[in-house]
Amino acid sequence: MKDWKPSLAFRRFRKKHYELNRLYWTQALSHKALLQALENEAQDRITVEVIAPDVPTNKHLHTVAETRHWAEEYLSRSRLHLLVISAANLETYLKEITFWHLYVSGYGLEDAIKLNAVGKAIGSPILSRSSLPQPLKYAQSLFDVNLGENLAAWQRYYKLRSAAAHNGGIVTARTLQEIPDIKTPLHQSLGLDWSELKDAFAKAEQIAKIIDQQVSNARLRREEVRRELIALRKVKQLPPKEYLWQYVHKNYGLKGLKRSEKAIIESQMYD
């Protein structure tokens, strides 16, 4: 396998991915701390009065017993919400890398960072869809990769994501039809255990990594950063010219450009 240097799209995906992991463990620790704080309290006391007396009681009008009973369900549903965000992050990465792959493969306009008509047509099954199952299948042929079990797993995870996003996480007849092995009863709230969320996170990252290792190249990474600099220039946030490449390396991870390449970009960014 070639020496892989991640695209900016992948770097951003991975940063958001790690942030989701941090969010989850903050929630998990909060869940544990809550149960510990309530462990020896009278079951009929109001939870807010025990945990945070300064918070109005009507903001959480539940007893210690009710809160302890619901705490695990809260964490389970929170994991499902994180799955929704994880799917959005993977979808964003797929759209970004598809655009750049086509752009640097001869389907970009000469006078703008846009795809030409042919590029739009080729990329349409991904760029024009707000979904993952079919776009990921198409990505295998577009990028000449095999996503294997990662694709199969995310076909199911995306159905769970859709149930959470469109049904409020409630199991409907359609949910049972689309996910026959689901154990949650009809009309009850879906949840997710940690092993499932962990697997979804791992397989989403593997999907992005397989694609990025195949298509990331020096020109693609350079064009990604050039677009970022153009955007900064429009809002008058470019760094001083003498610090440009330090800024680029720190914020976008791009290095190794030839002097001539740097000179061309500098001439485009600075008067």
C-alpha positions in Angstrom: 0.0 0.0 0.0 1.2 3.5 -0.8 2.4 5.8 1.9 -0.9 7.3 3.1 -1.2 11.0 3.9 -4.8 11.7 5.1 -6.9 14.2 3.3 -8.2 17.3 5.1 -11.7 15.7 4.8 -10.5 12.6 6.7 -8.7 14.7 9.3 -11.9 16.6 10.0 -13.9 13.4 10.1 -11.5 11.8 12.6 -11.5 14.9 14.8 -15.3 14.9 14.9 -15.3 11.1 15.5 -13.0 11.4 18.5 -15.2 14.2 19.8 -18.2 11.8 19.8 -16.2 9.3 21.8 -15.3 12.0 24.3 -19.0 13.1 24.5 -20.1 9.5 25.2 -17.6 8.9 28.0 -18.6 12.2 29.6 -22.2 11.0 29.6 -21.2 7.6 30.9 -19.2 9.1 33.8 -22.1 11.4 34.5 -24.5 8.4 34.6 -22.3 6.6 37.0 -21.8 9.7 39.2 -25.6 10.2 39.3 -26.3 6.7 40.5 -23.6 6.9 43.1 -25.0 10.2 44.4 -28.5 8.7 44.7 -27.4 5.3 46.1 -28.1 5.9 49.7 -30.9 8.5 49.4 -34.6 7.9 50.3 -36.3 6.6 47.2 -39.3 9.0 47.5 -37.2 12.1 47.6 -37.2 14.5 44.6 -33.9 14.0 42.7 -33.3 17.7 42.1 -33.5 18.5 45.8 -30.7 15.9 46.4 -28.4 16.7 43.5 -28.9 20.4 42.7 -31.1 22.3 45.2 -30.6 25.5 43.3 -32.4 24.1 40.3 -36.2 24.6 40.3 -37.9 21.4 41.2 -40.3 21.5 38.2 -37.3 21.1 35.9 -37.0 17.5 36.8 -40.1 16.4 38.8 -39.0 12.9 39.5 -38.2 10.9 42.6 -34.9 9.2 43.3 -36.4 5.8 42.5 -37.7 7.1 39.1 -34.4 8.7 38.2 -32.4 5.6 39.0 -34.8 3.5 37.0 -34.6 5.7 34.0 -30.9 6.5 34.1 -29.8 3.4 32.1 -32.5 4.1 29.5 -31.2 7.7 29.2 -27.7 6.5 28.5 -29.0 3.9 26.0 -30.9 6.6 24.1 -28.0 9.0 24.3 -25.9 6.4 22.5 -28.5 6.2 19.8 -28.4 10.0 19.4 -24.6 9.7 19.0 -25.1 7.1 16.3 -27.2 9.7 14.4 -24.3 12.2 14.5 -21.8 9.6 13.6 -23.8 8.8 10.5 -23.9 12.5 9.6 -20.2 12.8 10.0 -19.6 9.8 7.7 -22.0 11.2 5.1 -20.2 14.5 5.2 -16.8 12.8 4.7 -18.2 10.7 1.8 -19.5 13.8 0.0 -16.3 15.8 0.5 -13.9 13.1 -0.7 -16.1 12.3 -3.7 -16.1 15.9 -4.7 -12.3 16.2 -4.4 -11.6 12.9 -6.1 -13.6 13.9 -9.1 -12.3 17.5 -9.1 -8.7 16.4 -9.3 -9.5 13.5 -11.8 -10.2 15.9 -14.6 -13.9 16.8 -13.8 -13.3 20.2 -12.3 -13.9 23.6 -13.9 -10.9 25.6 -14.8 -12.1 28.9 -13.4 -13.9 27.7 -10.3 -13.7 25.0 -7.6 -16.7 23.2 -9.0 -17.4 20.1 -10.9 -18.3 20.1 -14.6 -21.4 18.5 -15.9 -19.8 15.1 -16.4 -18.3 15.2 -12.8 -21.7 16.1 -11.4 -23.3 13.2 -13.2 -20.6 10.7 -12.0 -20.8 12.0 -8.5 -24.6 12.3 -8.3 -25.3 8.9 -6.6 -23.3 10.3 -3.6 -23.4 14.1 -3.9 -27.1 14.3 -4.6 -28.2 11.9 -1.9 -28.8 12.5 1.8 -28.2 9.0 2.9 -25.5 6.3 3.3 -26.6 2.8 2.3 -26.8 3.3 -1.5 -24.0 5.9 -1.7 -21.6 3.6 0.2 -22.4 0.8 -2.3 -21.7 3.2 -5.2 -18.5 4.4 -3.5 -17.1 0.9 -3.8 -17.2 1.0 -7.6 -16.3 4.7 -7.8 -13.2 4.4 -5.7 -12.4 0.7 -6.5 -12.5 -0.4 -2.9 -14.1 -3.2 -0.9 -15.8 -2.0 2.3 -16.6 -5.6 3.3 -18.3 -6.2 6.6 -18.0 -2.5 7.4 -20.6 -1.8 4.7 -22.9 -4.6 5.8 -22.8 -3.3 9.4 -23.6 0.2 8.5 -26.5 -0.8 6.4 -28.1 -1.9 9.7 -26.8 1.0 11.7 -28.2 3.4 9.2 -31.7 1.9 9.7 -31.3 2.5 13.4 -30.2 6.0 12.7 -33.3 6.6 10.5 -35.6 5.3 13.2 -34.1 7.7 15.7 -34.1 10.7 13.3 -37.5 10.2 11.8 -39.6 8.3 14.4 -38.2 10.0 17.5 -36.6 6.6 18.3 -39.9 4.9 18.7 -40.3 1.4 17.3 -43.0 1.3 14.6 -44.3 -1.5 12.4 -42.0 -0.2 9.7 -39.0 -0.4 12.1 -39.8 -4.1 12.8 -40.1 -4.7 9.0 -36.7 -3.0 8.2 -34.9 -4.4 11.2 -36.4 -7.9 11.9 -33.9 -8.8 14.6 -34.6 -5.8 16.8 -35.5 -6.7 20.4 -37.3 -3.5 21.4 -41.1 -4.0 21.5 -43.5 -2.1 19.3 -44.2 1.5 20.4 -41.2 1.4 22.8 -38.1 3.6 22.7 -35.1 2.3 20.9 -31.7 2.4 22.5 -28.1 1.2 21.8 -25.6 -0.5 24.1 -22.0 0.4 24.2 -20.8 -2.6 22.2 -23.0 -1.6 19.3 -22.0 2.1 19.4 -18.3 1.2 19.7 -18.6 -1.1 16.7 -20.5 1.6 14.7 -17.7 4.1 15.5 -15.0 1.6 14.6 -16.6 0.6 11.3 -17.4 4.2 10.3 -13.7 5.1 10.7 -12.6 2.0 8.8 -14.9 2.9 5.9 -13.4 6.4 5.7 -9.9 5.1 6.1 -10.2 2.5 3.3 -11.5 5.2 0.9 -9.0 7.8 1.9 -6.0 5.5 1.6 -7.2 4.8 -2.0 -7.8 8.3 -3.2 -5.9 10.9 -1.1 -3.0 12.3 -3.1 -0.8 15.4 -3.1 -2.9 17.4 -5.6 -6.2 16.6 -3.8 -4.8 17.7 -0.4 -3.3 20.9 -2.0 -6.7 21.8 -3.6 -8.5 21.2 -0.3 -6.3 23.7 1.4 -6.4 26.2 -1.4 -10.2 26.3 -1.1 -9.9 26.9 2.6 -7.5 29.8 2.0 -9.8 31.3 -0.6 -12.6 31.2 2.0 -10.3 32.8 4.6 -9.4 35.5 2.1 -13.0 36.4 1.5 -13.6 37.0 5.2 -10.2 38.8 5.6 -8.9 36.1 8.0 -5.7 35.0 6.1 -2.6 34.9 8.3 0.3 37.2 7.4 2.1 35.9 4.3 5.3 35.1 6.2 3.4 32.8 8.5 1.1 31.2 5.9 2.8 27.8 5.7 3.1 27.5 9.4 -0.6 28.2 9.7 -1.4 25.7 6.9 0.6 22.9 8.5 -0.9 23.6 12.0 -4.5 23.9 11.0 -4.7 21.7 7.9 -1.8 19.2 8.2 -0.4 20.0 4.8 3.3 20.0 4.2 5.8 19.0 1.6 4.8 21.5 -1.1 7.3 22.5 -3.7 8.5 26.1 -3.7 6.9 26.7 -7.0 3.5 25.3 -5.7 3.7 27.6 -2.7 4.5 30.6 -4.9 1.5 30.0 -7.1 -0.8 29.8 -4.0 0.7 32.9 -2.5 0.2 34.8 -5.7 -3.5 33.8 -5.6 -4.0 34.8 -2.0 -2.1 38.0 -1.5 -2.1 41.2 -3.6 
